[in-house]
Amino acid sequence: MVSAIIPTYNRRELVVHAVGTVLAQTFPVDEIIVVDDGSTDGTEAALRAAFGDRIVYLRQANAGVSAARNRGMALARGRYLALLDSDDEWLPEKTARQVDWLEAHPDFGMVLCDVSRTDAERRPVDRLERRRLTPEDGWVLKWALLEPALAPVSALFRREVFQTTGGFDESLRTAEDLDFHLRVARDWKIGVVDAVLATAMRGHDGLSALAQTYEDYVRVIERAAAGADGVPAEDRGRALAAAYVRSARGMLYAGRWGAAWTYARSAWHATGDRALRRQALALLPLAARRQVARLLGRGR
């Protein structure tokens, strides 16, 4: 039995489309749970008119996407759980391919797939190629630390994964999907179906949201590295350095100069890897260009 969990907030038309892609699966989904995180745009009426009792509709006061996902997963009855954000969609073979994969690999907890990422008009932008980030199936924490990106729409996992990880960290404003991925990778084997089985709409955040994203990202990687006892110290150091470099670069674009310097210095001290240290040094000319642009009134 497969349960689909769909959190939504003020996306009336998009969530109706998302539910439609679940109903179009070649392997039937037994339970569709939509958790409405306090919408005010008529989402409930639209869903009931379109689907009636074919879905389970739950409404809660606005508490964020992690709380909505967790509530849906806690109430789900399926042997397998699958996530679908309300602006994303599943391709028809998704559940069939992923359920078959997990049935054939009973010692694995989660299976991922490739994702086609689109703009708001659903025009293709790029492709998240899972195998490029996860070179082999199994205990993948070593690679997940370096490339923790997770499109929730790509995942199908056993109920026990939710029960052992506790779901998404509701204290994180961003990077909650990365954190979930890393905690699953710590405790469960993860596999990949090498095919595009879902599409995800890319978001567009402002600079203040960008800064928060990088702060949460570093917090998540530091916590995961500290608990990654099975990963060699050298690999953990590289993962930390990579996170600090990315975050330093992001902070430069957000105009957070002090935070950028702190992260760049942390990257240098986290590893002796020459390539990563070169990336840290490359932040210096970028910082200079950003400062000049700010002084000339062309940047923040």
Contacts in CASP RR format, 6 or more apart in sequence:
PFRMAT RR
TARGET T0000
AUTHOR 0000-0000-0000
METHOD contacts of the structure
MODEL  1
MVSAIIPTYNRRELVVHAVGTVLAQTFPVDEIIVVDDGSTDGTEAALRAA
FGDRIVYLRQANAGVSAARNRGMALARGRYLALLDSDDEWLPEKTARQVD
WLEAHPDFGMVLCDVSRTDAERRPVDRLERRRLTPEDGWVLKWALLEPAL
APVSALFRREVFQTTGGFDESLRTAEDLDFHLRVARDWKIGVVDAVLATA
MRGHDGLSALAQTYEDYVRVIERAAAGADGVPAEDRGRALAAAYVRSARG
MLYAGRWGAAWTYARSAWHATGDRALRRQALALLPLAARRQVARLLGRGR
1 30 0 8 1.000
1 31 0 8 1.000
1 77 0 8 1.000
1 78 0 8 1.000
1 79 0 8 1.000
1 80 0 8 1.000
2 27 0 8 1.000
2 28 0 8 1.000
2 29 0 8 1.000
2 30 0 8 1.000
2 31 0 8 1.000
2 78 0 8 1.000
2 79 0 8 1.000
2 80 0 8 1.000
2 81 0 8 1.000
2 82 0 8 1.000
2 95 0 8 1.000
2 99 0 8 1.000
2 156 0 8 1.000
3 29 0 8 1.000
3 30 0 8 1.000
3 31 0 8 1.000
3 32 0 8 1.000
3 33 0 8 1.000
3 73 0 8 1.000
3 76 0 8 1.000
3 77 0 8 1.000
3 78 0 8 1.000
3 80 0 8 1.000
3 81 0 8 1.000
3 82 0 8 1.000
4 22 0 8 1.000
4 29 0 8 1.000
4 31 0 8 1.000
4 32 0 8 1.000
4 33 0 8 1.000
4 82 0 8 1.000
4 83 0 8 1.000
4 84 0 8 1.000
5 33 0 8 1.000
5 35 0 8 1.000
5 69 0 8 1.000
5 72 0 8 1.000
5 73 0 8 1.000
5 76 0 8 1.000
5 81 0 8 1.000
5 82 0 8 1.000
5 83 0 8 1.000
5 84 0 8 1.000
6 15 0 8 1.000
6 18 0 8 1.000
6 19 0 8 1.000
6 22 0 8 1.000
6 32 0 8 1.000
6 33 0 8 1.000
6 34 0 8 1.000
6 35 0 8 1.000
6 83 0 8 1.000
6 84 0 8 1.000
6 85 0 8 1.000
6 86 0 8 1.000
7 34 0 8 1.000
7 35 0 8 1.000
7 37 0 8 1.000
7 64 0 8 1.000
7 65 0 8 1.000
7 68 0 8 1.000
7 69 0 8 1.000
7 72 0 8 1.000
7 85 0 8 1.000
7 86 0 8 1.000
8 14 0 8 1.000
8 15 0 8 1.000
8 18 0 8 1.000
8 34 0 8 1.000
8 35 0 8 1.000
8 36 0 8 1.000
8 37 0 8 1.000
8 39 0 8 1.000
8 43 0 8 1.000
8 68 0 8 1.000
8 86 0 8 1.000
9 36 0 8 1.000
9 37 0 8 1.000
9 38 0 8 1.000
9 39 0 8 1.000
9 62 0 8 1.000
9 64 0 8 1.000
9 65 0 8 1.000
9 68 0 8 1.000
9 86 0 8 1.000
10 39 0 8 1.000
10 40 0 8 1.000
10 41 0 8 1.000
10 43 0 8 1.000
11 39 0 8 1.000
11 41 0 8 1.000
11 43 0 8 1.000
11 86 0 8 1.000
11 87 0 8 1.000
12 39 0 8 1.000
12 41 0 8 1.000
12 42 0 8 1.000
12 43 0 8 1.000
12 46 0 8 1.000
13 46 0 8 1.000
14 86 0 8 1.000
14 87 0 8 1.000
15 34 0 8 1.000
15 43 0 8 1.000
15 46 0 8 1.000
15 47 0 8 1.000
15 86 0 8 1.000
16 46 0 8 1.000
16 47 0 8 1.000
16 50 0 8 1.000
16 51 0 8 1.000
17 89 0 8 1.000
18 84 0 8 1.000
18 85 0 8 1.000
18 86 0 8 1.000
18 87 0 8 1.000
18 88 0 8 1.000
18 89 0 8 1.000
19 32 0 8 1.000
19 34 0 8 1.000
19 47 0 8 1.000
19 50 0 8 1.000
19 51 0 8 1.000
19 55 0 8 1.000
21 84 0 8 1.000
21 89 0 8 1.000
21 90 0 8 1.000
21 91 0 8 1.000
21 92 0 8 1.000
22 29 0 8 1.000
22 32 0 8 1.000
22 84 0 8 1.000
22 90 0 8 1.000
23 29 0 8 1.000
23 32 0 8 1.000
23 51 0 8 1.000
23 54 0 8 1.000
24 90 0 8 1.000
24 92 0 8 1.000
25 90 0 8 1.000
25 92 0 8 1.000
25 93 0 8 1.000
25 94 0 8 1.000
25 95 0 8 1.000
25 96 0 8 1.000
26 92 0 8 1.000
26 93 0 8 1.000
26 95 0 8 1.000
26 96 0 8 1.000
27 93 0 8 1.000
27 95 0 8 1.000
27 96 0 8 1.000
27 99 0 8 1.000
29 82 0 8 1.000
29 95 0 8 1.000
30 77 0 8 1.000
30 78 0 8 1.000
31 56 0 8 1.000
31 76 0 8 1.000
31 77 0 8 1.000
31 78 0 8 1.000
32 51 0 8 1.000
32 54 0 8 1.000
32 55 0 8 1.000
32 56 0 8 1.000
33 55 0 8 1.000
33 56 0 8 1.000
33 58 0 8 1.000
33 72 0 8 1.000
33 75 0 8 1.000
33 76 0 8 1.000
34 47 0 8 1.000
34 55 0 8 1.000
34 56 0 8 1.000
34 57 0 8 1.000
34 58 0 8 1.000
34 86 0 8 1.000
35 58 0 8 1.000
35 59 0 8 1.000
35 60 0 8 1.000
35 68 0 8 1.000
35 69 0 8 1.000
35 71 0 8 1.000
35 72 0 8 1.000
36 43 0 8 1.000
36 44 0 8 1.000
36 57 0 8 1.000
36 58 0 8 1.000
36 59 0 8 1.000
36 60 0 8 1.000
36 68 0 8 1.000
37 60 0 8 1.000
37 62 0 8 1.000
37 63 0 8 1.000
37 64 0 8 1.000
37 65 0 8 1.000
37 67 0 8 1.000
37 68 0 8 1.000
38 59 0 8 1.000
38 60 0 8 1.000
38 61 0 8 1.000
38 62 0 8 1.000
44 57 0 8 1.000
44 59 0 8 1.000
47 55 0 8 1.000
47 57 0 8 1.000
48 57 0 8 1.000
56 75 0 8 1.000
58 71 0 8 1.000
58 72 0 8 1.000
58 75 0 8 1.000
60 67 0 8 1.000
60 68 0 8 1.000
60 71 0 8 1.000
63 170 0 8 1.000
64 170 0 8 1.000
65 85 0 8 1.000
65 168 0 8 1.000
65 176 0 8 1.000
66 167 0 8 1.000
66 168 0 8 1.000
66 169 0 8 1.000
66 170 0 8 1.000
66 172 0 8 1.000
66 176 0 8 1.000
67 170 0 8 1.000
69 83 0 8 1.000
69 152 0 8 1.000
69 167 0 8 1.000
69 168 0 8 1.000
70 166 0 8 1.000
70 167 0 8 1.000
70 168 0 8 1.000
70 170 0 8 1.000
73 81 0 8 1.000
73 162 0 8 1.000
73 167 0 8 1.000
74 162 0 8 1.000
76 159 0 8 1.000
78 159 0 8 1.000
79 158 0 8 1.000
79 159 0 8 1.000
80 98 0 8 1.000
80 99 0 8 1.000
80 102 0 8 1.000
80 156 0 8 1.000
80 157 0 8 1.000
80 158 0 8 1.000
80 159 0 8 1.000
81 156 0 8 1.000
81 157 0 8 1.000
81 158 0 8 1.000
81 159 0 8 1.000
81 161 0 8 1.000
81 162 0 8 1.000
82 90 0 8 1.000
82 94 0 8 1.000
82 95 0 8 1.000
82 98 0 8 1.000
82 155 0 8 1.000
82 156 0 8 1.000
82 157 0 8 1.000
83 152 0 8 1.000
83 153 0 8 1.000
83 155 0 8 1.000
84 90 0 8 1.000
84 152 0 8 1.000
84 153 0 8 1.000
85 152 0 8 1.000
85 153 0 8 1.000
85 200 0 8 1.000
87 200 0 8 1.000
87 201 0 8 1.000
88 151 0 8 1.000
88 153 0 8 1.000
88 198 0 8 1.000
88 199 0 8 1.000
88 200 0 8 1.000
88 201 0 8 1.000
89 153 0 8 1.000
89 198 0 8 1.000
89 199 0 8 1.000
90 153 0 8 1.000
90 197 0 8 1.000
90 198 0 8 1.000
91 196 0 8 1.000
91 197 0 8 1.000
91 198 0 8 1.000
91 199 0 8 1.000
93 195 0 8 1.000
93 197 0 8 1.000
94 113 0 8 1.000
94 156 0 8 1.000
94 197 0 8 1.000
94 198 0 8 1.000
95 156 0 8 1.000
97 113 0 8 1.000
97 193 0 8 1.000
97 195 0 8 1.000
97 197 0 8 1.000
98 111 0 8 1.000
98 113 0 8 1.000
98 156 0 8 1.000
98 193 0 8 1.000
98 197 0 8 1.000
99 156 0 8 1.000
101 108 0 8 1.000
101 111 0 8 1.000
101 191 0 8 1.000
101 193 0 8 1.000
102 108 0 8 1.000
102 109 0 8 1.000
102 111 0 8 1.000
102 156 0 8 1.000
102 157 0 8 1.000
102 158 0 8 1.000
105 111 0 8 1.000
105 137 0 8 1.000
105 189 0 8 1.000
105 191 0 8 1.000
107 189 0 8 1.000
108 137 0 8 1.000
108 138 0 8 1.000
108 188 0 8 1.000
108 189 0 8 1.000
108 190 0 8 1.000
108 191 0 8 1.000
109 157 0 8 1.000
109 158 0 8 1.000
109 160 0 8 1.000
109 161 0 8 1.000
109 184 0 8 1.000
109 188 0 8 1.000
109 189 0 8 1.000
109 190 0 8 1.000
110 155 0 8 1.000
110 156 0 8 1.000
110 157 0 8 1.000
110 158 0 8 1.000
110 161 0 8 1.000
110 184 0 8 1.000
110 188 0 8 1.000
110 190 0 8 1.000
110 191 0 8 1.000
111 155 0 8 1.000
111 156 0 8 1.000
111 157 0 8 1.000
111 190 0 8 1.000
111 191 0 8 1.000
111 192 0 8 1.000
111 193 0 8 1.000
112 130 0 8 1.000
112 134 0 8 1.000
112 150 0 8 1.000
112 154 0 8 1.000
112 155 0 8 1.000
112 190 0 8 1.000
112 191 0 8 1.000
112 192 0 8 1.000
112 193 0 8 1.000
113 130 0 8 1.000
113 154 0 8 1.000
113 192 0 8 1.000
113 193 0 8 1.000
113 194 0 8 1.000
113 195 0 8 1.000
113 196 0 8 1.000
113 197 0 8 1.000
113 198 0 8 1.000
114 127 0 8 1.000
114 128 0 8 1.000
114 129 0 8 1.000
114 130 0 8 1.000
114 131 0 8 1.000
114 154 0 8 1.000
114 193 0 8 1.000
114 194 0 8 1.000
114 195 0 8 1.000
114 196 0 8 1.000
114 197 0 8 1.000
115 127 0 8 1.000
115 128 0 8 1.000
115 130 0 8 1.000
115 151 0 8 1.000
115 153 0 8 1.000
115 154 0 8 1.000
115 196 0 8 1.000
115 197 0 8 1.000
115 198 0 8 1.000
115 199 0 8 1.000
115 200 0 8 1.000
116 124 0 8 1.000
116 127 0 8 1.000
116 128 0 8 1.000
116 196 0 8 1.000
116 198 0 8 1.000
116 199 0 8 1.000
116 200 0 8 1.000
117 124 0 8 1.000
117 125 0 8 1.000
117 126 0 8 1.000
117 127 0 8 1.000
117 128 0 8 1.000
117 151 0 8 1.000
117 199 0 8 1.000
117 200 0 8 1.000
117 201 0 8 1.000
117 202 0 8 1.000
118 124 0 8 1.000
118 125 0 8 1.000
118 199 0 8 1.000
118 200 0 8 1.000
118 201 0 8 1.000
118 202 0 8 1.000
119 125 0 8 1.000
119 201 0 8 1.000
119 202 0 8 1.000
120 201 0 8 1.000
120 204 0 8 1.000
122 199 0 8 1.000
122 201 0 8 1.000
125 202 0 8 1.000
127 196 0 8 1.000
128 149 0 8 1.000
128 151 0 8 1.000
128 154 0 8 1.000
128 200 0 8 1.000
130 154 0 8 1.000
130 192 0 8 1.000
130 194 0 8 1.000
131 192 0 8 1.000
131 194 0 8 1.000
133 143 0 8 1.000
133 147 0 8 1.000
133 149 0 8 1.000
134 140 0 8 1.000
134 143 0 8 1.000
134 144 0 8 1.000
134 147 0 8 1.000
134 190 0 8 1.000
134 191 0 8 1.000
134 192 0 8 1.000
135 143 0 8 1.000
137 189 0 8 1.000
137 190 0 8 1.000
137 191 0 8 1.000
137 192 0 8 1.000
138 189 0 8 1.000
138 190 0 8 1.000
138 191 0 8 1.000
139 185 0 8 1.000
139 189 0 8 1.000
140 185 0 8 1.000
140 189 0 8 1.000
140 190 0 8 1.000
140 191 0 8 1.000
141 182 0 8 1.000
141 185 0 8 1.000
141 186 0 8 1.000
141 224 0 8 1.000
141 228 0 8 1.000
141 230 0 8 1.000
141 231 0 8 1.000
142 231 0 8 1.000
142 232 0 8 1.000
142 235 0 8 1.000
144 181 0 8 1.000
144 182 0 8 1.000
144 185 0 8 1.000
144 190 0 8 1.000
144 224 0 8 1.000
145 182 0 8 1.000
145 221 0 8 1.000
145 224 0 8 1.000
145 225 0 8 1.000
145 228 0 8 1.000
145 231 0 8 1.000
145 235 0 8 1.000
145 236 0 8 1.000
145 239 0 8 1.000
146 235 0 8 1.000
146 238 0 8 1.000
146 239 0 8 1.000
146 242 0 8 1.000
148 178 0 8 1.000
148 181 0 8 1.000
148 182 0 8 1.000
148 220 0 8 1.000
148 221 0 8 1.000
148 224 0 8 1.000
149 178 0 8 1.000
149 181 0 8 1.000
150 177 0 8 1.000
150 178 0 8 1.000
150 180 0 8 1.000
150 181 0 8 1.000
151 177 0 8 1.000
151 198 0 8 1.000
151 200 0 8 1.000
152 177 0 8 1.000
152 180 0 8 1.000
153 198 0 8 1.000
153 199 0 8 1.000
153 200 0 8 1.000
154 197 0 8 1.000
154 198 0 8 1.000
157 184 0 8 1.000
157 188 0 8 1.000
161 184 0 8 1.000
161 187 0 8 1.000
161 188 0 8 1.000
164 187 0 8 1.000
164 188 0 8 1.000
165 180 0 8 1.000
165 183 0 8 1.000
165 184 0 8 1.000
165 187 0 8 1.000
167 180 0 8 1.000
168 176 0 8 1.000
168 177 0 8 1.000
168 179 0 8 1.000
168 180 0 8 1.000
169 176 0 8 1.000
169 179 0 8 1.000
169 180 0 8 1.000
170 176 0 8 1.000
172 179 0 8 1.000
172 216 0 8 1.000
172 219 0 8 1.000
172 220 0 8 1.000
173 212 0 8 1.000
173 216 0 8 1.000
174 209 0 8 1.000
174 212 0 8 1.000
174 213 0 8 1.000
174 216 0 8 1.000
174 217 0 8 1.000
175 213 0 8 1.000
175 216 0 8 1.000
175 217 0 8 1.000
175 219 0 8 1.000
175 220 0 8 1.000
176 216 0 8 1.000
178 217 0 8 1.000
178 220 0 8 1.000
178 221 0 8 1.000
179 220 0 8 1.000
179 223 0 8 1.000
179 224 0 8 1.000
182 220 0 8 1.000
182 221 0 8 1.000
182 224 0 8 1.000
183 224 0 8 1.000
184 190 0 8 1.000
186 224 0 8 1.000
186 227 0 8 1.000
186 228 0 8 1.000
205 213 0 8 1.000
207 253 0 8 1.000
207 254 0 8 1.000
207 255 0 8 1.000
207 300 0 8 1.000
208 254 0 8 1.000
210 250 0 8 1.000
210 253 0 8 1.000
210 254 0 8 1.000
211 250 0 8 1.000
211 251 0 8 1.000
211 254 0 8 1.000
211 256 0 8 1.000
211 259 0 8 1.000
214 246 0 8 1.000
214 247 0 8 1.000
214 250 0 8 1.000
214 251 0 8 1.000
214 254 0 8 1.000
214 259 0 8 1.000
214 263 0 8 1.000
215 247 0 8 1.000
215 259 0 8 1.000
217 243 0 8 1.000
217 246 0 8 1.000
217 247 0 8 1.000
218 243 0 8 1.000
218 244 0 8 1.000
218 247 0 8 1.000
218 263 0 8 1.000
221 239 0 8 1.000
221 240 0 8 1.000
221 243 0 8 1.000
222 240 0 8 1.000
222 243 0 8 1.000
225 231 0 8 1.000
225 236 0 8 1.000
225 237 0 8 1.000
225 239 0 8 1.000
225 240 0 8 1.000
228 236 0 8 1.000
231 239 0 8 1.000
234 271 0 8 1.000
237 270 0 8 1.000
237 271 0 8 1.000
238 270 0 8 1.000
238 271 0 8 1.000
238 273 0 8 1.000
238 276 0 8 1.000
240 266 0 8 1.000
240 267 0 8 1.000
240 270 0 8 1.000
240 271 0 8 1.000
241 266 0 8 1.000
241 267 0 8 1.000
241 268 0 8 1.000
241 270 0 8 1.000
241 271 0 8 1.000
241 272 0 8 1.000
241 273 0 8 1.000
241 276 0 8 1.000
241 277 0 8 1.000
241 280 0 8 1.000
242 267 0 8 1.000
242 276 0 8 1.000
244 263 0 8 1.000
244 264 0 8 1.000
244 266 0 8 1.000
244 267 0 8 1.000
244 270 0 8 1.000
244 280 0 8 1.000
245 263 0 8 1.000
245 264 0 8 1.000
245 267 0 8 1.000
245 276 0 8 1.000
245 279 0 8 1.000
245 280 0 8 1.000
245 283 0 8 1.000
247 259 0 8 1.000
247 263 0 8 1.000
248 259 0 8 1.000
248 260 0 8 1.000
248 261 0 8 1.000
248 262 0 8 1.000
248 263 0 8 1.000
248 264 0 8 1.000
248 267 0 8 1.000
248 280 0 8 1.000
248 283 0 8 1.000
249 260 0 8 1.000
249 283 0 8 1.000
249 286 0 8 1.000
250 260 0 8 1.000
251 257 0 8 1.000
251 258 0 8 1.000
251 259 0 8 1.000
251 260 0 8 1.000
251 263 0 8 1.000
252 260 0 8 1.000
252 283 0 8 1.000
252 286 0 8 1.000
252 287 0 8 1.000
252 290 0 8 1.000
253 290 0 8 1.000
254 300 0 8 1.000
255 290 0 8 1.000
255 294 0 8 1.000
255 300 0 8 1.000
257 287 0 8 1.000
257 291 0 8 1.000
260 283 0 8 1.000
260 287 0 8 1.000
264 280 0 8 1.000
264 283 0 8 1.000
267 276 0 8 1.000
267 277 0 8 1.000
267 279 0 8 1.000
267 280 0 8 1.000
268 277 0 8 1.000
268 280 0 8 1.000
271 277 0 8 1.000
290 299 0 8 1.000
293 299 0 8 1.000
294 300 0 8 1.000
END
